[in-house]
């Protein structure tokens, strides 16, 4: 038997023993026959003459393909439905829940899911196909690295290599002037040493006096060397092009006479 989805259906249980005068209670348990999940539980109403019934609304069929339900009725001796009557067994009936009238057969027409998919697919196929998007071919940029490097080289300031020959010539001339300069004859220190020895043997020498004499002698020698170097460097003139100014030859300076240590020692 087929049941119409969402339509009212009356669950009925008729007791077989019509001579039974005891008070009985009937309960119906409705399950999904495939999953065995309980859909509903009904306590049927006693209509007399051992007949029990209850109206029930059939659930919807979301799949559209139908499904089976199982309705089991049991007879109890108490209103709490805890003790079953041993005189009656459980009765089970199976029903198919499915649309009895297909949509296309109803008045006013209609379509099912398959028909709707076909219509949509057919209409989409009639639409004009969009033109393919043409992406212009991308050109690789020209490698201008060499041009950039050349421009950088051209932008660099031109610096001429300096000519150090005038400087070297001036230094060489100064060194030659120092070497050719007549050196003061070596000072004879023997009188001083004799005086030191003599004074030591007699009454002792004043060493501070000797130190002062030596310092005076050293200062005189240093001043002479500095004067000679300065004179040689003054003869060269350095310009932005390192030109050397030719100095007129100076008359030779009269050489000082050697220091007579004997006069100091006296």
C-alpha positions in Angstrom: 0.0 0.0 0.0 1.2 3.4 -0.9 0.9 6.4 1.4 0.6 9.9 0.0 3.4 12.2 1.6 2.0 14.8 4.0 -1.5 13.3 3.7 -3.5 12.0 6.7 -3.4 8.3 7.4 -5.4 6.3 10.0 -3.5 3.7 11.9 -5.9 0.9 13.0 -5.6 -2.3 15.2 -8.5 -4.7 15.5 -8.2 -7.3 18.2 -8.9 -10.8 17.0 -10.6 -12.1 20.1 -14.1 -10.5 20.1 -15.0 -12.3 23.4 -12.2 -10.5 25.3 -13.9 -8.2 27.8 -10.7 -6.9 29.5 -9.6 -3.3 29.1 -6.7 -3.1 26.7 -4.4 -0.4 25.4 -2.8 -0.3 21.9 0.4 1.6 20.9 1.8 2.0 17.4 5.5 2.6 16.7 6.3 3.9 13.3 9.9 3.4 11.9 11.8 4.0 8.7 12.0 0.5 7.4 15.4 1.0 5.9 17.2 2.8 8.7 15.0 1.5 11.6 14.9 5.0 13.0 11.6 5.8 14.9 9.6 8.4 13.1 6.6 8.6 15.5 4.9 6.8 18.4 1.1 6.8 18.6 -1.2 5.7 21.4 -4.4 4.5 19.7 -7.9 5.4 20.9 -10.3 2.6 22.0 -13.3 2.9 19.7 -15.1 -0.1 21.2 -15.7 -3.6 19.9 -12.0 -4.3 20.2 -11.1 -1.6 17.6 -8.3 1.0 18.2 -7.4 3.8 15.8 -5.4 7.1 15.5 -5.1 9.6 12.7 -1.5 10.4 11.7 0.1 12.8 9.1 2.5 11.0 6.7 5.9 12.7 6.6 7.2 14.4 3.4 9.4 12.6 0.8 12.4 15.0 0.3 14.1 12.6 -2.1 11.1 12.3 -4.5 11.9 8.6 -4.9 9.7 7.3 -2.0 10.6 5.3 1.1 9.1 2.5 3.2 7.8 2.7 6.7 7.0 0.0 9.2 4.1 0.3 11.7 4.1 -2.1 14.6 1.1 -2.2 16.9 1.3 -3.8 20.4 -1.5 -4.5 23.0 -0.9 -3.6 26.6 -2.8 -4.3 29.8 -2.0 -0.9 31.5 -2.3 2.7 30.5 1.4 3.2 31.1 2.2 0.8 28.2 4.6 -1.2 30.3 3.0 -4.7 30.3 2.0 -6.4 27.1 -1.1 -8.6 26.9 0.1 -12.2 26.4 -3.1 -13.0 24.5 -2.1 -10.8 21.5 1.1 -10.6 19.6 2.6 -7.6 17.8 1.4 -6.9 14.3 3.6 -5.2 11.6 2.5 -3.6 8.4 4.8 -2.0 5.8 3.8 1.0 3.6 5.5 2.9 0.8 5.5 6.6 1.2 5.5 8.0 -2.3 3.7 10.5 -4.5 0.9 8.6 -6.0 0.2 11.2 -8.8 3.3 12.4 -10.7 3.6 16.1 -11.2 3.2 15.8 -15.0 0.0 14.0 -14.6 -1.6 16.6 -12.4 -4.0 19.2 -13.7 -2.2 22.4 -14.8 1.0 20.6 -15.6 4.3 20.7 -13.9 7.9 19.5 -14.1 10.1 17.2 -12.1 13.8 17.7 -11.2 15.0 15.9 -14.3 12.8 17.8 -16.6 14.0 21.1 -15.0 17.6 20.2 -15.5 17.0 19.4 -19.2 15.2 22.7 -19.8 17.9 24.7 -18.1 20.7 22.9 -20.0 18.8 23.4 -23.3 18.3 27.1 -22.8 22.0 27.7 -21.8 23.1 25.9 -25.0 21.2 28.5 -27.0 23.0 31.5 -25.5 25.8 33.0 -27.7 29.2 31.9 -26.7 31.5 34.7 -25.6 34.3 35.6 -27.8 37.6 34.3 -26.5 39.7 37.0 -24.8 42.8 37.8 -26.9 45.8 38.6 -24.8 48.3 40.6 -26.7 51.7 39.0 -27.0 54.0 40.6 -24.5 57.4 41.7 -25.8 60.4 41.4 -23.7 62.1 44.8 -22.8 65.2 45.6 -24.7 68.4 45.1 -22.8 70.0 48.5 -22.6 72.5 47.7 -19.9 75.5 48.5 -22.1 74.0 51.9 -23.0 73.5 52.8 -19.3 77.0 51.8 -18.4 78.4 53.8 -21.3 76.4 56.9 -20.2 77.7 56.4 -16.7 81.3 56.3 -18.0 80.7 59.4 -20.0 79.3 61.3 -17.0 82.4 60.6 -14.9 84.7 63.7 -14.6 87.9 63.5 -16.6 90.8 63.6 -14.2 94.3 63.9 -15.7 97.0 61.8 -14.3 99.1 64.2 -12.2 102.7 64.7 -13.2 105.0 64.2 -10.2 108.2 64.7 -12.0 108.6 68.4 -10.9 108.1 67.3 -7.3 110.7 64.5 -7.6 113.1 66.9 -9.3 112.8 69.4 -6.5 113.3 66.8 -3.9 116.3 65.4 -5.7 117.8 68.9 -6.0 117.2 69.5 -2.2 118.9 66.2 -1.4 121.9 67.1 -3.7 122.2 70.5 -2.1 122.4 68.9 1.3 125.0 66.4 0.2 127.1 69.1 -1.6 127.0 71.5 1.3 130.3 71.9 2.9 130.3 70.4 6.3 131.8 72.2 9.3 135.0 70.4 10.3 134.7 68.1 13.2 135.2 69.7 16.5 138.2 68.7 18.5 136.9 67.7 21.9 140.2 66.6 23.3 140.8 69.8 25.2 137.5 69.4 27.0 138.2 65.8 27.9 141.7 66.8 29.1 140.1 69.5 31.3 137.6 67.0 32.7 140.3 64.6 33.5 142.5 67.3 34.9 139.8 68.8 37.1 138.8 65.3 38.2 142.3 64.6 39.4 142.7 67.9 41.2 139.5 69.2 42.7 136.7 67.7 40.6 134.9 69.2 37.6 131.7 71.1 37.4 129.7 68.6 35.3 126.8 71.1 34.8 129.2 73.4 33.0 130.3 70.6 30.7 126.7 69.7 29.9 125.9 73.3 29.0 128.9 73.4 26.7 127.8 70.2 24.9 124.2 71.5 24.6 125.5 74.7 23.1 127.5 72.7 20.6 124.5 70.5 19.7 122.2 73.5 19.1 124.8 75.1 16.8 125.0 72.0 14.7 121.2 71.6 14.4 120.6 75.2 13.4 123.2 74.9 10.7 121.5 71.8 9.2 118.1 73.3 9.3 119.3 76.5 7.6 120.9 74.4 4.8 117.7 72.4 4.1 115.5 75.5 4.2 117.7 77.2 1.7 117.5 74.2 -0.7 113.7 74.0 -0.5 113.3 77.7 -1.0 114.9 77.4 -4.4 111.9 75.3 -5.7 108.4 76.8 -6.4 105.4 74.4 -6.7 102.5 75.7 -8.9 99.2 74.0 -10.0 101.1 72.4 -12.8 104.1 71.6 -10.6 106.4 74.0 -12.4 109.7 74.7 -10.9 110.7 78.3 -10.4 114.3 78.8 -11.3 116.0 80.8 -8.6 119.0 82.9 -9.4 122.1 81.3 -8.0 122.9 82.8 -4.7 126.5 83.6 -3.7 127.9 81.0 -1.5 127.6 81.8 2.1 130.9 82.2 3.9 131.5 79.1 5.9 131.8 79.7 9.6 135.1 78.9 11.2 135.3 75.8 13.3 134.5 76.2 17.0 137.7 76.3 19.0 136.9 74.0 21.9 140.3 74.9 23.5 139.0 78.4 24.1 136.0 77.0 26.0 138.0 74.6 28.0 140.5 77.3 29.2 
